[in-house]
Amino acid sequence: MTHFQTFAHLSTIDLGAPRPKPTTLTGNQFEASVALFKSNDGLMEIGVWECTPGRFTAVRDTMSETCHIVSGHVTLHGPEGRAQEVRAGEVLVLPKGWRGEWELHATTRKLYVMHHDAA
């Protein structure tokens, strides 16, 4: 039998201990996350992520990502020079192949959905 799942309010879910952000450009950035659901075929993951202010690189070569910003304020910088602010309550989509930078103006928490292509 397949059952549905529910989760506590996204702003209060325990993400575990923060760890250094490996792709930071500004140093001294920390992130934490927890996966809430992974599909049996491994093609989809849903979770909650949080990171401290700063700037880091992001590459979505093998998947697309849909994000709902729960709290915080970011500016996304695309490789073509486009910049877009995204705030709490807004949704963004990073299509497969996107490369750019996240600039976090405040500690930011998001709900993410990673969509991987089938092999």
PLY file of the C-alpha trace (Angstrom):
ply
format ascii 1.0
element vertex 119
property float x
property float y
property float z
element edge 118
property int vertex1
property int vertex2
end_header
0.00 0.00 0.00
1.21 3.51 -0.78
0.67 6.14 1.90
0.90 9.91 1.73
3.31 11.80 3.98
2.97 15.09 5.80
5.65 17.26 7.40
5.77 19.93 10.09
5.94 23.57 9.10
8.94 24.04 6.79
10.37 26.88 8.88
10.75 24.64 11.93
11.91 21.31 10.45
15.23 20.26 12.03
17.92 20.24 9.35
20.73 18.90 11.51
24.11 20.49 12.11
25.27 23.14 9.63
28.39 22.32 7.59
30.70 24.51 5.49
29.30 25.36 2.03
31.77 23.77 -0.43
31.03 26.09 -3.38
31.13 29.38 -1.46
32.81 32.35 -3.08
32.76 34.49 0.05
33.95 32.03 2.70
32.46 31.30 6.10
29.12 30.14 4.67
27.29 27.21 6.26
24.43 25.04 5.01
22.18 22.30 6.33
19.52 20.19 4.67
17.24 17.22 5.08
15.63 15.08 2.39
11.92 14.61 3.06
11.20 12.25 0.17
13.15 10.30 -2.46
11.39 8.45 -5.25
12.05 4.72 -5.52
13.67 5.22 -8.93
15.96 7.96 -7.59
14.75 10.52 -10.12
13.11 12.92 -7.68
14.10 14.28 -4.29
12.20 16.75 -2.13
13.80 18.41 0.85
14.49 21.51 2.88
17.80 23.42 2.72
19.13 26.45 4.58
22.28 28.52 4.12
23.87 31.56 5.75
24.48 34.82 3.84
27.14 34.97 1.13
27.62 33.98 -2.48
28.16 30.54 -4.03
28.21 28.81 -7.40
25.55 26.34 -8.50
25.50 23.92 -11.44
22.41 22.03 -12.59
23.98 19.98 -15.41
22.23 16.71 -14.57
18.93 17.87 -13.06
16.43 20.68 -12.81
15.43 22.21 -9.49
12.23 23.88 -8.37
12.50 25.97 -5.19
9.99 27.66 -2.90
11.76 30.23 -0.75
10.45 29.76 2.79
12.48 32.54 4.40
15.26 34.87 3.36
16.19 36.90 0.32
18.47 35.94 -2.58
19.65 37.27 -5.90
20.26 34.71 -8.63
22.98 35.58 -11.14
22.90 33.80 -14.49
25.90 33.28 -16.78
24.55 35.80 -19.29
24.57 38.58 -16.68
20.89 38.45 -15.73
20.19 39.00 -12.02
16.84 38.32 -10.35
15.85 38.86 -6.72
13.74 36.16 -5.09
12.13 36.56 -1.66
10.23 34.47 0.84
7.00 33.13 -0.62
8.28 33.10 -4.20
9.07 30.10 -6.42
11.96 29.74 -8.85
12.91 27.09 -11.40
16.48 26.26 -12.39
16.22 24.23 -15.60
18.60 21.41 -16.44
21.81 22.97 -17.75
21.58 26.15 -15.63
24.82 27.47 -14.16
25.13 30.57 -12.07
25.51 32.02 -8.61
23.27 32.47 -5.61
23.79 35.60 -3.53
22.11 35.24 -0.13
21.38 38.58 1.54
20.09 36.85 4.68
19.98 33.30 5.99
17.71 31.59 3.49
15.59 28.44 3.73
13.97 26.75 0.75
11.86 23.75 -0.10
13.49 22.09 -3.09
12.41 19.51 -5.65
15.24 17.99 -7.69
14.20 16.34 -10.97
16.79 13.97 -12.45
16.56 12.54 -15.96
16.18 8.78 -16.37
19.35 7.07 -17.60
0 1
1 2
2 3
3 4
4 5
5 6
6 7
7 8
8 9
9 10
10 11
11 12
12 13
13 14
14 15
15 16
16 17
17 18
18 19
19 20
20 21
21 22
22 23
23 24
24 25
25 26
26 27
27 28
28 29
29 30
30 31
31 32
32 33
33 34
34 35
35 36
36 37
37 38
38 39
39 40
40 41
41 42
42 43
43 44
44 45
45 46
46 47
47 48
48 49
49 50
50 51
51 52
52 53
53 54
54 55
55 56
56 57
57 58
58 59
59 60
60 61
61 62
62 63
63 64
64 65
65 66
66 67
67 68
68 69
69 70
70 71
71 72
72 73
73 74
74 75
75 76
76 77
77 78
78 79
79 80
80 81
81 82
82 83
83 84
84 85
85 86
86 87
87 88
88 89
89 90
90 91
91 92
92 93
93 94
94 95
95 96
96 97
97 98
98 99
99 100
100 101
101 102
102 103
103 104
104 105
105 106
106 107
107 108
108 109
109 110
110 111
111 112
112 113
113 114
114 115
115 116
116 117
117 118
